[in-house]
Amino acid sequence: MFRSCLALCLLAGGLLLPPAAARAQEGTIFAGGYFETLYAAIDLEYLKVDHSELRFHVIDRRLAALVIPDAQGDDPYILKCERRSTRLVRVPLSKMDVERLRDFAKDGLYQALQGVRSAPEDRKRVAELQRRIQELPAERRQSAQRFVGSRLADMDLPNDHALAACVTDYRKHIERRAIDTLKDPNKSKDLKEGVPQTFGTQTIDHSQLRNTKDIETWTINSKTYQRSWVEGALVIVQVSDKSPGKQLQVTPEIKKRMKPGQTGRTQVPPISHGKK
């Protein structure tokens, strides 16, 4: 997250403040990788947000950034920036929601997680993150473990690593979510044969599909799917062959996007679980 004079940062980033907020003030900005971490925390319910529309817009991947101004009057608010937009929109929130979002930037577990990401074999940092998880109330530990697992799933931790169980817990949770979605005809009807999509908090591009391994087959509601993990993303491909083998069965267009040396990388479409 970034803390700075909002007017300068937002101008540098090309974001437009609404007139009422176009003044210099201190605040917290979640953008880029920091926003992706915030997204994972909300999506996996480690960070609670009572405002249902904002929560849905975050987990449905409609937003690119959130700004939490320090100066709050009688009507607390944040500013949101939608994807493919440079305009910030004011969103009235409860004081509790504003404080939760602001406090996440200083969250001890989040800070310890950043330390492990920078040095995953450092025993002291690993122990500190484990301690932070265990100190949480019992009802928050599982969501915390899944959140931690989501942010470590791209690091290829060895199976005997002290935090490998968090990655396993995260992946099992996402697989259950994927199965529930595929069982629902209203949610699975838009999947097309040979076109990969992903579940989970991490997004990947088509070139990363070359890294698929341990491909398994699911049969759900008489439809066949291939599934494989690429870092923190669960890749799902609907296929016509009941025994598709150990290579992803994708369309010729997707195969082109997977080739080495491809320019203009394209994202594998993520599937939102749509939980409000």
RAFENNOR-V952411 format. One record per backbone hydrogen bond with DSSP energy under -1.0 kcal/mol. NH is the residue of the N-H (numbers start at 1). CO is the residue of the C=O. E is the energy in kcal/mol with one decimal. If there is no record, write none. Layout:
nh=NH co=CO e=E
nh=NH co=CO e=E
This chain:
nh=2 co=29 e=-2.0
nh=6 co=25 e=-2.9
nh=9 co=5 e=-2.3
nh=10 co=6 e=-3.2
nh=11 co=7 e=-1.7
nh=12 co=8 e=-2.3
nh=13 co=9 e=-2.2
nh=15 co=10 e=-2.6
nh=16 co=86 e=-3.3
nh=21 co=18 e=-2.1
nh=22 co=19 e=-1.1
nh=23 co=21 e=-2.6
nh=28 co=68 e=-2.1
nh=29 co=2 e=-2.5
nh=30 co=66 e=-3.2
nh=34 co=31 e=-1.4
nh=36 co=32 e=-1.8
nh=37 co=33 e=-1.8
nh=38 co=34 e=-2.1
nh=39 co=35 e=-3.1
nh=40 co=36 e=-2.1
nh=41 co=37 e=-2.2
nh=42 co=38 e=-2.1
nh=43 co=39 e=-3.1
nh=44 co=40 e=-2.3
nh=45 co=42 e=-1.3
nh=46 co=41 e=-1.9
nh=47 co=41 e=-2.3
nh=55 co=51 e=-2.5
nh=56 co=52 e=-2.4
nh=57 co=53 e=-2.5
nh=58 co=54 e=-2.1
nh=59 co=55 e=-2.5
nh=60 co=56 e=-2.1
nh=61 co=58 e=-1.6
nh=62 co=57 e=-2.5
nh=64 co=81 e=-3.4
nh=65 co=81 e=-1.4
nh=66 co=30 e=-2.0
nh=67 co=79 e=-2.9
nh=68 co=28 e=-3.2
nh=70 co=26 e=-3.1
nh=78 co=91 e=-1.9
nh=79 co=67 e=-2.6
nh=80 co=89 e=-2.6
nh=81 co=65 e=-2.4
nh=83 co=62 e=-2.4
nh=85 co=82 e=-1.1
nh=88 co=16 e=-2.6
nh=89 co=80 e=-2.9
nh=91 co=78 e=-2.8
nh=93 co=76 e=-1.7
nh=98 co=94 e=-2.1
nh=99 co=95 e=-2.3
nh=100 co=96 e=-2.3
nh=101 co=97 e=-2.4
nh=102 co=98 e=-2.4
nh=103 co=99 e=-2.8
nh=104 co=100 e=-1.5
nh=106 co=103 e=-1.5
nh=107 co=104 e=-1.2
nh=111 co=107 e=-2.4
nh=112 co=108 e=-2.4
nh=113 co=109 e=-2.5
nh=114 co=110 e=-2.0
nh=115 co=111 e=-1.6
nh=116 co=112 e=-1.8
nh=117 co=113 e=-2.4
nh=118 co=114 e=-1.5
nh=119 co=115 e=-1.1
nh=122 co=119 e=-1.8
nh=126 co=122 e=-2.4
nh=127 co=123 e=-2.8
nh=128 co=124 e=-2.1
nh=129 co=125 e=-2.1
nh=130 co=126 e=-2.4
nh=131 co=127 e=-2.4
nh=132 co=128 e=-2.2
nh=133 co=129 e=-2.0
nh=134 co=130 e=-2.4
nh=135 co=131 e=-1.8
nh=136 co=133 e=-1.3
nh=140 co=137 e=-2.2
nh=144 co=140 e=-2.0
nh=145 co=141 e=-2.8
nh=146 co=142 e=-2.3
nh=147 co=143 e=-2.3
nh=148 co=144 e=-2.7
nh=149 co=145 e=-2.8
nh=150 co=146 e=-2.3
nh=151 co=147 e=-1.3
nh=153 co=149 e=-1.2
nh=155 co=152 e=-2.0
nh=161 co=158 e=-2.0
nh=164 co=161 e=-1.7
nh=167 co=163 e=-1.1
nh=168 co=164 e=-2.2
nh=169 co=165 e=-2.4
nh=170 co=166 e=-2.3
nh=171 co=167 e=-2.6
nh=172 co=168 e=-2.5
nh=173 co=169 e=-2.1
nh=174 co=170 e=-2.3
nh=175 co=171 e=-2.4
nh=176 co=172 e=-2.2
nh=177 co=173 e=-2.1
nh=178 co=174 e=-2.6
nh=179 co=175 e=-2.5
nh=180 co=176 e=-2.3
nh=181 co=177 e=-2.0
nh=182 co=178 e=-2.8
nh=183 co=179 e=-1.8
nh=187 co=184 e=-1.3
nh=188 co=184 e=-2.3
nh=189 co=185 e=-1.3
nh=191 co=188 e=-1.5
nh=194 co=238 e=-2.9
nh=195 co=192 e=-1.9
nh=197 co=236 e=-2.1
nh=198 co=269 e=-2.1
nh=199 co=234 e=-2.2
nh=206 co=266 e=-2.6
nh=208 co=205 e=-1.4
nh=209 co=206 e=-1.4
nh=210 co=207 e=-1.3
nh=211 co=208 e=-2.1
nh=212 co=209 e=-1.5
nh=216 co=227 e=-2.6
nh=218 co=225 e=-3.0
nh=220 co=223 e=-2.5
nh=223 co=220 e=-1.9
nh=225 co=218 e=-3.0
nh=226 co=237 e=-3.0
nh=227 co=216 e=-2.5
nh=228 co=235 e=-1.7
nh=230 co=233 e=-2.8
nh=233 co=230 e=-2.1
nh=234 co=199 e=-2.7
nh=235 co=228 e=-3.3
nh=236 co=197 e=-3.1
nh=237 co=226 e=-2.4
nh=239 co=224 e=-2.5
nh=250 co=248 e=-1.2
nh=251 co=194 e=-2.0
nh=255 co=251 e=-2.2
nh=256 co=252 e=-1.8
nh=257 co=253 e=-1.5
nh=258 co=254 e=-1.4
nh=262 co=259 e=-1.3
nh=268 co=204 e=-2.6
nh=271 co=198 e=-3.2
